[in-house]
Amino acid sequence: MSNLTINNRGATVANKTENGTPIIEAGKENNKEIFLKMLVAQMKNQDPFNPQDPTQYVTQLAQFNQLEQSMTLNDNMENLIGMTNGLLVNSAMGSASNLIGKHIEAYDVAESKDDIENDKEENTKTKIITGVVESIHIKDGIVYMDLKNDKTGEVVPVEFGALIKVSGKNINIENKGE
């Protein structure tokens, strides 16, 4: 469907009606100013012998005001959710940082996912990883602990949410290798 129209002189005009009013495409920005311009144009161009009921204008304005307030509330809720998520990540980061140098147990999410893909029938037990937390970091809004695996000696990232148990042992990371 084309937005081209032909005016009464035969010239082609893009994105305008025959009266010269801009055509707003679906999905393009519609705001209060456009609504008010349309309402004023509707009032100017009404049939003088059959005028529209003024209560309809008031009703339209009230509905638009309610819609605008709902949109503002929605924007404010999105901002509040963003701030809350930030606070939760900061809180988890603070809690996780207290685990640096401590021996922990956690679900080995990465190994469990591999087992599920490779052999669904044998994956009846949840894998557990143990080790010392060496550092923490955030990736895609998720707090990870860098855990030195007791079995392999490798440092592997483990989600903070996979934490099962923290032992009372606080292992000094710098002096452990000496």
N, C-alpha and C positions, 0 to 999 in steps of 0.2 A: 504494500500500500504506500503510495507516494504522498508526500506532504505538499506537492506542487499544486497550485491552483491557477486558474486563468482569470484575470480581472476583466472588467467590462471593456477594456481597451484591447484585449487580446494578448497582453504581456504576461509572461509567466512570473509568479512571485513565490519564493520558497518560504515555507513554514509560517505563512500568514493566511488568515481568512480573507474573504472578499472585502470585509470592512477594514482590513489592515491589522486585525488583532493577532498577536503572536500565538502560534499553536504550541501547546505544551505537550510533549510526548510522554507516554507512560513511562514511569520510572525516573523521569527528570524531576528536578526540585520543584515542589509546590509549597509555597509558604503563605503566611498570613496576608502579605501584600497582594499576592495574586488573587487570593480568595476575595479580599475586599474590593479589588478592581473589578472582578467579575460581578460581585454583588451590586456595585455602583452602576456598572454597565447594564445589568439586568433591570435596575430601577429606572435608568434613563430611557431604556428602549421598551418599556412595557406599554401595552395598549392603553391609551388614556380613557377609552370607553369601557374597558374591562380591567381595571387595575388589580394588581395582586394584593392579597390580604396582608397588611403590615405585620400581623402576628407571625406570618411565615418568615419574614426577614429576621425578626427577633429570634425565632426558633432556630433558624440557620446560624445566626451569630452565636447563640448559646451552644449549639452542637459543635461548632468550630472551636469555640473557646474550651469546651470540654475535651475535645480531641487534642488541642494544643497542650493543655495541662497534662493529659495522659502521656503525651510524647515527652514532655519535660520530666515527668515522674519516671518514665522508663529510662531516660538518659541518666538521671540522678541515681537510679538503682544500679545501672551498669557501672557507674563510677564507684559506688559503694561496694559492689562486688569485687571490683578490681583492687580497691584499697584493702578489703578484707582478705583477699587472696594473698596480697603482699604481706600483710601482718602474719598470716598463717605460715607463710614460707619463712619469714624472719624468725618466728617463734620456733619452727622446726630446726632452722639453722642454728639458733642458740642452744637448743637441746642437744643437737647432734655434735656441736662443738665441745660440749662437756664430755663427750665419749672419746675424744682423741686420747690415745694411749691406753684405752681400756679394752679388755677382752670381751667380745660379744658373740652371740649366736644370732643368726638371721636366716630367713628363708632364702634359698638360692634360686631366685626367680629366673635368672638366665639359664641355669642348668635344667630347671623344671620345664621351661618352654622348649628347649632342645629335645628333651625326652618325649614330650607330648608330640612333637612333630615326627620324631624318628620311630617311636614305638608306643602307641597309645595304650596297649594292654599291660605293659610292664610298669607303667607309671602309676602305681598304686600308693607309693610312699612319697611324701614331700621331701625334697632334698634340703638339707641344712648345711650352712657354711659357718665355720668358726674362724676367729682370728682377731687381730688387734687393729683398731681403727687408727689409721695414720693421718688422714686428713678428711675434709669434707668439701663438697662443691655443689653448685646448683646447675642443673641442665634442664632446659625446657620447663622451668618452674617446679622441678622435683629435686628434693635434697638427696644427695648421694653421699655415702660414707666410702672412703677408699680403704678397703680392708685387706690386710696382709693375711692371705689364706694360710691356716695352720698346715694343711696337707701339702700344698704346692709351693708355698712361699711367694706366690705371685700377689701383686696388689690388684684387686678387682673392685670395681664400683658396685655397691649394694645400696638399694633404695632404703632410705631411712624408715619408710613404712613397713619394710620387711623385718624389722628388728624384733627378735623374740625375747632375748635375755641379755643382761649386762652382768658380768661377773664383778665381784668386789675388787679384783686385782687391777691395779693401775700400773701398767708397764711403762717404764721410762724408755721412750723410743730412741733417744740419742745414745743412751748407755747400753742398750740391749746388744748391739753388735760388738761391743768391746770384750 
